[in-house]
């Protein structure tokens, strides 16, 4: 089979901000940027079929290397045709490297210069994840964009801890670059450095010459104040190559996405829309709705009059409240459809505003409504 090589084309810029339009081309289709990727940790975006995601407007989704390695196993997925065929998703997939699980499952792992020894959170079995192994797993999964193995620096961390962590991330990035064996899967480097501007700049200066297909800003949205996350984004994005896609990992809330776009970010992912939906927090253009609240008991209006999703077209707030309070599975499905579509509409509106050279004004109006 002949695969189309990965490519990125910059197609437009906003005259007032650093916002930009682009097109990512992959073996499984194209992605118009800026774009948001729903998170499909274990080969599924929780509660939704791939058909639902496509109907919501999702272009690319994210899979999790750590979880898919443990269950059902990357070799099993390879034998079954790769992750796209395994989960029946026709579009592009980005897989993380397992680096965030190194961070989030700190009690179950031990880090060395060679990689990470960890215990499975499922059965306690021991596994070793090296940079080479992280790339091997992702190549077996067949994702369109792979991420380098990195150490996600916790917050707070001392300068020395962050410096040592960054040195490891840079060492692992070089090893991942050398382990890549094909041309159609892209590999992104990850800029770490915690909340220290000097270390962030050092990370960018050492990562960019390695020649990755794209670059991510990692180690944000891990507990630091938002003002710090914004400062990191503002500082680092201009240091990343203009001709390569830029990815802000694990972000986030709608206002965080808008801020990132205004600073030149192209890709985002986060569990916020799906996790919030399962817990009954729903996003609309005017407010955030906690659907279990009694005030919606007899409200026959849709969640959002302006939304074109399946949920808003067919169901009332009163019915959605009833489903959620009754603990019905359909509540999670309908809520998730709405939240994902809300995020996709947000990115569609952003791209239209940049295309029409009015993103600066659109951003001001959006943030005023958020306040």
FIPAPA-665609 format. One record per residue (C-alpha): residue number from 0; residue in three letters; z, x, y. Coordinates in pm, 1 decimal, m for minus. Example, Ala and Ser with C-alpha at 12.3 -4.5 7.8 and 13.67 -1.06 7.14 Angstrom:
2
<node 0, ALA, <780.0, 1230.0, m450.0>> <node 1, SER, <714.0, 1367.0, m106.0>> 
END
This chain:
371
<node 0, UNK, <0.0, 0.0, 0.0>> <node 1, UNK, <m93.1, 127.3, 346.6>> <node 2, UNK, <178.8, 83.2, 606.7>> <node 3, UNK, <124.4, 64.7, 979.2>> <node 4, UNK, <313.5, 350.2, 1150.1>> <node 5, UNK, <597.8, 277.5, 1388.9>> <node 6, UNK, <503.9, 275.0, 1756.7>> <node 7, UNK, <647.2, 170.1, 2091.9>> <node 8, UNK, <444.6, 71.8, 2397.2>> <node 9, UNK, <594.9, 22.0, 2742.5>> <node 10, UNK, <414.1, m277.7, 2893.7>> <node 11, UNK, <594.2, m356.3, 3219.1>> <node 12, UNK, <878.4, m279.0, 3461.1>> <node 13, UNK, <1082.0, m479.9, 3707.8>> <node 14, UNK, <1041.3, m345.5, 4064.1>> <node 15, UNK, <1405.2, m409.3, 4164.4>> <node 16, UNK, <1598.0, m287.9, 3858.1>> <node 17, UNK, <1544.3, m61.0, 3555.4>> <node 18, UNK, <1454.6, m361.2, 3336.6>> <node 19, UNK, <1138.2, m313.9, 3133.2>> <node 20, UNK, <906.2, m482.3, 2884.4>> <node 21, UNK, <782.8, m321.4, 2565.6>> <node 22, UNK, <632.0, m381.4, 2224.4>> <node 23, UNK, <762.5, m225.9, 1903.5>> <node 24, UNK, <502.3, m211.3, 1625.7>> <node 25, UNK, <619.9, m180.3, 1264.3>> <node 26, UNK, <484.6, m223.7, 913.1>> <node 27, UNK, <621.7, m580.2, 915.8>> <node 28, UNK, <504.4, m694.8, 1255.8>> <node 29, UNK, <572.8, m648.5, 1623.5>> <node 30, UNK, <878.4, m708.7, 1840.7>> <node 31, UNK, <860.2, m793.1, 2209.5>> <node 32, UNK, <1137.5, m618.9, 2398.4>> <node 33, UNK, <1398.7, m662.9, 2532.8>> <node 34, UNK, <1506.7, m821.6, 2203.7>> <node 35, UNK, <1826.7, m932.5, 2032.8>> <node 36, UNK, <1872.3, m883.7, 1657.2>> <node 37, UNK, <2085.9, m1133.7, 1464.1>> <node 38, UNK, <2315.3, m953.0, 1221.5>> <node 39, UNK, <2240.9, m1001.0, 850.9>> <node 40, UNK, <2514.3, m781.8, 704.0>> <node 41, UNK, <2459.1, m851.2, 333.6>> <node 42, UNK, <2092.2, m941.3, 335.1>> <node 43, UNK, <2150.7, m1274.8, 505.9>> <node 44, UNK, <2234.2, m1401.9, 852.3>> <node 45, UNK, <2533.7, m1611.8, 754.5>> <node 46, UNK, <2458.1, m1982.6, 694.5>> <node 47, UNK, <2086.3, m1958.7, 788.2>> <node 48, UNK, <1764.4, m1939.8, 587.2>> <node 49, UNK, <1495.2, m1695.7, 700.7>> <node 50, UNK, <1289.5, m2002.6, 795.1>> <node 51, UNK, <1568.5, m2112.4, 1031.7>> <node 52, UNK, <1569.5, m1771.2, 1197.7>> <node 53, UNK, <1194.9, m1779.5, 1250.1>> <node 54, UNK, <1217.5, m2129.8, 1395.7>> <node 55, UNK, <1487.5, m2005.3, 1634.1>> <node 56, UNK, <1253.9, m1731.0, 1754.9>> <node 57, UNK, <1416.9, m1427.4, 1591.8>> <node 58, UNK, <1176.8, m1133.0, 1570.2>> <node 59, UNK, <1388.3, m867.1, 1397.3>> <node 60, UNK, <1719.6, m874.3, 1212.1>> <node 61, UNK, <1980.9, m614.0, 1123.7>> <node 62, UNK, <2098.5, m522.6, 773.5>> <node 63, UNK, <2401.8, m319.1, 670.6>> <node 64, UNK, <2354.2, 0.6, 469.3>> <node 65, UNK, <2718.3, 27.0, 358.6>> <node 66, UNK, <2747.2, m326.2, 223.2>> <node 67, UNK, <2404.7, m335.1, 56.4>> <node 68, UNK, <2470.5, 4.4, m104.9>> <node 69, UNK, <2790.7, m128.5, m262.0>> <node 70, UNK, <2647.6, m465.8, m357.8>> <node 71, UNK, <2391.9, m518.2, m512.9>> <node 72, UNK, <2293.6, m149.0, m473.8>> <node 73, UNK, <1998.3, 10.8, m299.7>> <node 74, UNK, <1819.2, 98.5, m623.1>> <node 75, UNK, <1839.0, m263.8, m734.6>> <node 76, UNK, <1688.1, m374.1, m404.3>> <node 77, UNK, <1417.0, m106.3, m431.1>> <node 78, UNK, <1321.9, m227.9, m781.2>> <node 79, UNK, <1302.8, m585.3, m651.3>> <node 80, UNK, <1051.3, m492.2, m383.7>> <node 81, UNK, <1272.2, m376.9, m95.6>> <node 82, UNK, <1497.3, m569.3, 138.3>> <node 83, UNK, <1216.7, m774.7, 296.2>> <node 84, UNK, <1109.4, m918.4, m38.5>> <node 85, UNK, <1465.6, m941.4, m170.2>> <node 86, UNK, <1581.1, m1168.0, 113.7>> <node 87, UNK, <1239.9, m1327.5, 187.4>> <node 88, UNK, <1234.2, m1206.7, 547.7>> <node 89, UNK, <877.3, m1130.1, 666.7>> <node 90, UNK, <958.8, m961.7, 997.3>> <node 91, UNK, <1096.5, m620.5, 1095.2>> <node 92, UNK, <1444.4, m509.7, 981.5>> <node 93, UNK, <1672.9, m246.4, 1133.6>> <node 94, UNK, <1945.9, m104.8, 909.6>> <node 95, UNK, <2254.0, 68.9, 1039.2>> <node 96, UNK, <2366.9, 382.9, 861.5>> <node 97, UNK, <2716.6, 291.5, 753.4>> <node 98, UNK, <2862.6, 482.4, 1047.9>> <node 99, UNK, <3037.2, 177.5, 1192.4>> <node 100, UNK, <3208.4, 113.8, 857.8>> <node 101, UNK, <3328.9, 475.3, 869.6>> <node 102, UNK, <3497.6, 365.5, 1191.1>> <node 103, UNK, <3612.9, 15.1, 1095.3>> <node 104, UNK, <3740.2, 103.3, 745.3>> <node 105, UNK, <3932.2, 410.9, 858.6>> <node 106, UNK, <4214.4, 353.7, 610.0>> <node 107, UNK, <3970.2, 381.8, 317.6>> <node 108, UNK, <3784.0, 700.9, 406.4>> <node 109, UNK, <3807.3, 1075.6, 460.6>> <node 110, UNK, <3557.3, 1257.7, 681.1>> <node 111, UNK, <3429.7, 1613.8, 626.6>> <node 112, UNK, <3137.8, 1809.1, 774.6>> <node 113, UNK, <2934.9, 1716.8, 464.6>> <node 114, UNK, <2986.1, 1341.4, 496.6>> <node 115, UNK, <3235.9, 1064.7, 424.0>> <node 116, UNK, <3434.0, 1000.3, 108.1>> <node 117, UNK, <3542.1, 637.7, 101.6>> <node 118, UNK, <3687.2, 376.3, m127.6>> <node 119, UNK, <3500.2, 53.4, m173.4>> <node 120, UNK, <3670.9, m240.0, m3.7>> <node 121, UNK, <3549.9, m447.6, m301.1>> <node 122, UNK, <3693.7, m267.1, m605.1>> <node 123, UNK, <3849.1, 57.4, m478.3>> <node 124, UNK, <3583.5, 279.5, m639.9>> <node 125, UNK, <3510.8, 613.8, m472.1>> <node 126, UNK, <3179.1, 690.7, m302.7>> <node 127, UNK, <3042.6, 977.9, m95.6>> <node 128, UNK, <2807.9, 907.3, 193.8>> <node 129, UNK, <2627.9, 1210.9, 334.2>> <node 130, UNK, <2358.6, 1209.0, 605.4>> <node 131, UNK, <2093.7, 1263.6, 335.9>> <node 132, UNK, <2238.2, 979.5, 126.6>> <node 133, UNK, <2238.7, 744.2, 427.3>> <node 134, UNK, <1865.4, 807.7, 478.2>> <node 135, UNK, <1796.0, 781.0, 103.8>> <node 136, UNK, <1963.4, 439.3, 90.2>> <node 137, UNK, <1774.6, 310.9, 392.5>> <node 138, UNK, <1442.6, 437.0, 259.5>> <node 139, UNK, <1513.4, 249.9, m64.7>> <node 140, UNK, <1592.1, m65.4, 132.7>> <node 141, UNK, <1257.7, m24.8, 311.7>> <node 142, UNK, <1383.4, m108.5, 659.5>> <node 143, UNK, <1147.1, m59.5, 950.8>> <node 144, UNK, <1406.6, 121.0, 1163.7>> <node 145, UNK, <1674.5, 342.2, 1010.1>> <node 146, UNK, <1978.4, 477.6, 1191.8>> <node 147, UNK, <2125.8, 826.8, 1161.4>> <node 148, UNK, <2469.2, 856.7, 1007.3>> <node 149, UNK, <2717.9, 904.0, 1290.0>> <node 150, UNK, <3090.8, 897.2, 1352.5>> <node 151, UNK, <3174.1, 606.9, 1580.9>> <node 152, UNK, <3444.8, 746.0, 1808.6>> <node 153, UNK, <3742.0, 506.9, 1838.5>> <node 154, UNK, <3896.4, 397.6, 2165.6>> <node 155, UNK, <4117.2, 547.0, 2289.5>> <node 156, UNK, <4053.7, 906.0, 2180.7>> <node 157, UNK, <4143.9, 1237.3, 2344.3>> <node 158, UNK, <3876.6, 1464.3, 2485.9>> <node 159, UNK, <3924.1, 1707.6, 2198.7>> <node 160, UNK, <3900.1, 1434.5, 1934.8>> <node 161, UNK, <3585.4, 1299.6, 2099.1>> <node 162, UNK, <3430.5, 1646.0, 2132.6>> <node 163, UNK, <3489.4, 1720.5, 1762.8>> <node 164, UNK, <3353.8, 1379.1, 1664.5>> <node 165, UNK, <3040.8, 1433.6, 1873.8>> <node 166, UNK, <2981.3, 1773.7, 1713.8>> <node 167, UNK, <2986.2, 1603.3, 1373.7>> <node 168, UNK, <2747.5, 1329.7, 1487.1>> <node 169, UNK, <2502.1, 1589.7, 1618.8>> <node 170, UNK, <2526.3, 1790.5, 1296.6>> <node 171, UNK, <2464.3, 1478.9, 1089.0>> <node 172, UNK, <2171.3, 1374.8, 1311.0>> <node 173, UNK, <1993.7, 1703.5, 1236.4>> <node 174, UNK, <2057.1, 1654.6, 864.4>> <node 175, UNK, <1922.5, 1297.2, 876.0>> <node 176, UNK, <1611.2, 1418.1, 1057.7>> <node 177, UNK, <1548.6, 1669.8, 783.2>> <node 178, UNK, <1608.7, 1413.9, 507.0>> <node 179, UNK, <1345.5, 1162.4, 619.6>> <node 180, UNK, <1053.0, 1155.9, 374.0>> <node 181, UNK, <804.2, 896.5, 501.6>> <node 182, UNK, <614.4, 812.8, 818.1>> <node 183, UNK, <618.1, 432.3, 837.8>> <node 184, UNK, <997.1, 399.3, 870.0>> <node 185, UNK, <1135.0, 497.2, 1209.7>> <node 186, UNK, <1460.5, 691.8, 1250.9>> <node 187, UNK, <1681.1, 650.0, 1558.6>> <node 188, UNK, <1936.2, 901.4, 1684.6>> <node 189, UNK, <2270.7, 779.2, 1817.4>> <node 190, UNK, <2429.4, 905.1, 2139.1>> <node 191, UNK, <2807.5, 920.0, 2105.1>> <node 192, UNK, <3067.4, 1086.1, 2330.5>> <node 193, UNK, <3331.4, 818.1, 2381.1>> <node 194, UNK, <3430.4, 742.8, 2738.9>> <node 195, UNK, <3379.5, 1099.4, 2861.2>> <node 196, UNK, <3068.0, 1133.1, 3084.7>> <node 197, UNK, <3030.4, 1507.2, 3020.0>> <node 198, UNK, <3027.5, 1452.7, 2642.8>> <node 199, UNK, <2786.8, 1160.3, 2672.5>> <node 200, UNK, <2548.3, 1376.2, 2874.3>> <node 201, UNK, <2583.0, 1658.4, 2622.3>> <node 202, UNK, <2505.0, 1414.3, 2341.5>> <node 203, UNK, <2186.4, 1295.1, 2512.6>> <node 204, UNK, <2077.0, 1647.6, 2601.3>> <node 205, UNK, <2116.2, 1766.6, 2241.3>> <node 206, UNK, <1992.1, 1450.2, 2068.8>> <node 207, UNK, <1667.3, 1397.1, 2260.3>> <node 208, UNK, <1504.7, 1733.2, 2166.7>> <node 209, UNK, <1543.9, 1642.3, 1797.8>> <node 210, UNK, <1248.6, 1407.0, 1844.8>> <node 211, UNK, <1368.9, 1075.9, 1704.5>> <node 212, UNK, <1155.0, 760.3, 1716.8>> <node 213, UNK, <1415.0, 587.8, 1934.4>> <node 214, UNK, <1766.2, 635.8, 2067.4>> <node 215, UNK, <2080.6, 425.8, 2049.7>> <node 216, UNK, <2393.4, 425.2, 2261.2>> <node 217, UNK, <2677.3, 398.0, 2008.7>> <node 218, UNK, <3054.6, 387.9, 2027.3>> <node 219, UNK, <3063.8, 105.5, 2283.7>> <node 220, UNK, <3218.6, m238.9, 2249.5>> <node 221, UNK, <3496.1, m84.3, 2035.5>> <node 222, UNK, <3788.3, m193.2, 2251.8>> <node 223, UNK, <3719.8, m11.6, 2578.8>> <node 224, UNK, <3725.4, m212.9, 2904.9>> <node 225, UNK, <3388.1, m362.5, 2988.6>> <node 226, UNK, <3369.4, m160.9, 3307.6>> <node 227, UNK, <3366.7, 154.2, 3090.6>> <node 228, UNK, <3094.0, 18.4, 2865.5>> <node 229, UNK, <2884.5, m64.1, 3170.6>> <node 230, UNK, <2945.0, 282.1, 3318.9>> <node 231, UNK, <2839.1, 451.4, 2993.3>> <node 232, UNK, <2519.8, 243.9, 2978.7>> <node 233, UNK, <2442.6, 315.0, 3342.2>> <node 234, UNK, <2498.9, 688.7, 3298.2>> <node 235, UNK, <2317.1, 749.3, 2970.3>> <node 236, UNK, <2010.1, 524.8, 2973.5>> <node 237, UNK, <1820.0, 734.7, 3234.2>> <node 238, UNK, <1870.3, 1042.1, 3013.0>> <node 239, UNK, <1685.3, 882.6, 2721.7>> <node 240, UNK, <1305.3, 917.0, 2696.4>> <node 241, UNK, <1119.4, 643.0, 2879.2>> <node 242, UNK, <850.9, 630.4, 2611.0>> <node 243, UNK, <1100.4, 558.8, 2328.8>> <node 244, UNK, <1294.4, 236.0, 2259.4>> <node 245, UNK, <1660.4, 229.0, 2366.0>> <node 246, UNK, <1920.7, 39.7, 2165.4>> <node 247, UNK, <2272.5, m60.2, 2281.7>> <node 248, UNK, <2464.7, m102.4, 1957.0>> <node 249, UNK, <2702.7, m392.6, 1896.2>> <node 250, UNK, <2646.0, m564.5, 2232.1>> <node 251, UNK, <2721.4, m848.3, 2282.1>> <node 252, UNK, <2802.1, m1131.9, 2514.0>> <node 253, UNK, <2514.3, m1283.7, 2717.0>> <node 254, UNK, <2629.5, m1120.0, 3041.2>> <node 255, UNK, <2649.8, m780.6, 2864.6>> <node 256, UNK, <2292.5, m817.1, 2742.3>> <node 257, UNK, <2170.0, m901.7, 3092.2>> <node 258, UNK, <2352.6, m597.0, 3230.3>> <node 259, UNK, <2202.9, m374.3, 2961.6>> <node 260, UNK, <1850.6, m499.9, 3029.3>> <node 261, UNK, <1892.1, m429.0, 3400.2>> <node 262, UNK, <1975.5, m67.5, 3307.0>> <node 263, UNK, <1668.6, m21.2, 3085.9>> <node 264, UNK, <1795.4, m116.5, 2738.5>> <node 265, UNK, <1540.8, m261.6, 2492.3>> <node 266, UNK, <1738.0, m366.5, 2181.6>> <node 267, UNK, <2071.3, m537.9, 2118.8>> <node 268, UNK, <2266.0, m666.6, 1818.7>> <node 269, UNK, <2601.8, m835.3, 1774.7>> <node 270, UNK, <2788.4, m1077.0, 1548.3>> <node 271, UNK, <2901.9, m1279.8, 1851.1>> <node 272, UNK, <2655.9, m1571.2, 1825.8>> <node 273, UNK, <2694.7, m1619.3, 1449.4>> <node 274, UNK, <3068.5, m1552.3, 1422.5>> <node 275, UNK, <3140.0, m1769.4, 1725.5>> <node 276, UNK, <2934.2, m2051.0, 1573.5>> <node 277, UNK, <3137.3, m2043.3, 1252.2>> <node 278, UNK, <3455.5, m2065.8, 1458.8>> <node 279, UNK, <3329.3, m2350.6, 1672.6>> <node 280, UNK, <3249.2, m2164.7, 1995.7>> <node 281, UNK, <2906.4, m2268.9, 2120.7>> <node 282, UNK, <2705.4, m2124.8, 2408.4>> <node 283, UNK, <2518.8, m2338.9, 2660.2>> <node 284, UNK, <2353.8, m2272.6, 2994.6>> <node 285, UNK, <2645.7, m2431.2, 3180.4>> <node 286, UNK, <2960.5, m2356.2, 2978.1>> <node 287, UNK, <3104.3, m2233.6, 2650.0>> <node 288, UNK, <3202.2, m2529.7, 2432.7>> <node 289, UNK, <3495.0, m2526.2, 2188.5>> <node 290, UNK, <3359.9, m2802.4, 1968.9>> <node 291, UNK, <3691.5, m2898.9, 1803.0>> <node 292, UNK, <3836.3, m3016.3, 2134.9>> <node 293, UNK, <3914.8, m3388.1, 2147.2>> <node 294, UNK, <3713.1, m3433.9, 2466.1>> <node 295, UNK, <3393.3, m3430.2, 2256.4>> <node 296, UNK, <3509.1, m3704.3, 2015.0>> <node 297, UNK, <3287.1, m3974.5, 2167.8>> <node 298, UNK, <3032.8, m3758.8, 2352.7>> <node 299, UNK, <2685.0, m3868.4, 2242.1>> <node 300, UNK, <2501.1, m3601.0, 2443.0>> <node 301, UNK, <2350.4, m3287.2, 2284.3>> <node 302, UNK, <2523.6, m2952.4, 2316.1>> <node 303, UNK, <2275.4, m2844.7, 2583.1>> <node 304, UNK, <2026.8, m3078.1, 2749.7>> <node 305, UNK, <1797.1, m2781.5, 2819.3>> <node 306, UNK, <1796.9, m2645.9, 2461.3>> <node 307, UNK, <1502.7, m2702.7, 2227.5>> <node 308, UNK, <1680.5, m2607.6, 1903.5>> <node 309, UNK, <1692.6, m2833.4, 1595.0>> <node 310, UNK, <2062.5, m2902.9, 1649.7>> <node 311, UNK, <2026.9, m3015.1, 2010.3>> <node 312, UNK, <1721.8, m3228.6, 1928.0>> <node 313, UNK, <1895.4, m3425.9, 1653.3>> <node 314, UNK, <2275.8, m3421.4, 1686.0>> <node 315, UNK, <2545.4, m3513.4, 1936.3>> <node 316, UNK, <2853.7, m3321.3, 2038.6>> <node 317, UNK, <3059.2, m3598.7, 1877.8>> <node 318, UNK, <2889.0, m3548.9, 1540.1>> <node 319, UNK, <2919.4, m3170.4, 1558.7>> <node 320, UNK, <3289.2, m3207.0, 1638.3>> <node 321, UNK, <3332.6, m3441.8, 1342.1>> <node 322, UNK, <3163.2, m3192.8, 1105.6>> <node 323, UNK, <3370.8, m2902.2, 1231.2>> <node 324, UNK, <3705.8, m3085.1, 1216.0>> <node 325, UNK, <3618.2, m3214.8, 868.4>> <node 326, UNK, <3542.3, m2861.4, 750.8>> <node 327, UNK, <3186.5, m2946.8, 648.2>> <node 328, UNK, <2944.7, m2661.4, 568.3>> <node 329, UNK, <2679.0, m2832.9, 780.3>> <node 330, UNK, <2892.4, m2758.2, 1087.5>> <node 331, UNK, <2839.3, m2383.0, 1040.0>> <node 332, UNK, <2466.4, m2427.9, 981.5>> <node 333, UNK, <2399.6, m2646.1, 1286.5>> <node 334, UNK, <2630.9, m2443.3, 1511.3>> <node 335, UNK, <2464.5, m2115.9, 1409.2>> <node 336, UNK, <2114.7, m2253.5, 1462.3>> <node 337, UNK, <2213.0, m2348.2, 1816.5>> <node 338, UNK, <2382.9, m2019.1, 1906.6>> <node 339, UNK, <2097.3, m1808.0, 1768.1>> <node 340, UNK, <1841.0, m2015.9, 1952.7>> <node 341, UNK, <2050.2, m1987.6, 2270.9>> <node 342, UNK, <2034.9, m1607.6, 2243.2>> <node 343, UNK, <1662.9, m1609.2, 2167.5>> <node 344, UNK, <1599.1, m1831.8, 2470.9>> <node 345, UNK, <1807.2, m1594.4, 2682.5>> <node 346, UNK, <1583.4, m1302.3, 2583.0>> <node 347, UNK, <1269.5, m1511.5, 2630.0>> <node 348, UNK, <1383.0, m1595.9, 2983.3>> <node 349, UNK, <1463.7, m1230.9, 3050.8>> <node 350, UNK, <1119.6, m1117.1, 2934.8>> <node 351, UNK, <950.5, m1384.8, 3147.2>> <node 352, UNK, <1150.1, m1278.7, 3453.7>> <node 353, UNK, <1056.3, m911.9, 3407.7>> <node 354, UNK, <692.6, m1001.1, 3342.4>> <node 355, UNK, <681.5, m1204.5, 3665.2>> <node 356, UNK, <857.4, m935.1, 3873.4>> <node 357, UNK, <1156.9, m1156.9, 3949.4>> <node 358, UNK, <1424.7, m1021.0, 3716.5>> <node 359, UNK, <1645.7, m897.7, 4002.8>> <node 360, UNK, <1676.0, m1248.3, 4146.3>> <node 361, UNK, <1705.7, m1403.4, 3798.4>> <node 362, UNK, <1991.4, m1166.7, 3712.2>> <node 363, UNK, <2185.7, m1256.1, 4028.5>> <node 364, UNK, <2145.8, m1627.7, 3960.1>> <node 365, UNK, <2246.7, m1587.2, 3595.3>> <node 366, UNK, <2560.3, m1388.5, 3674.3>> <node 367, UNK, <2662.7, m1633.8, 3947.0>> <node 368, UNK, <2643.7, m1917.0, 3691.7>> <node 369, UNK, <2847.4, m1713.2, 3443.4>> <node 370, UNK, <3122.0, m1667.0, 3702.4>> 
END
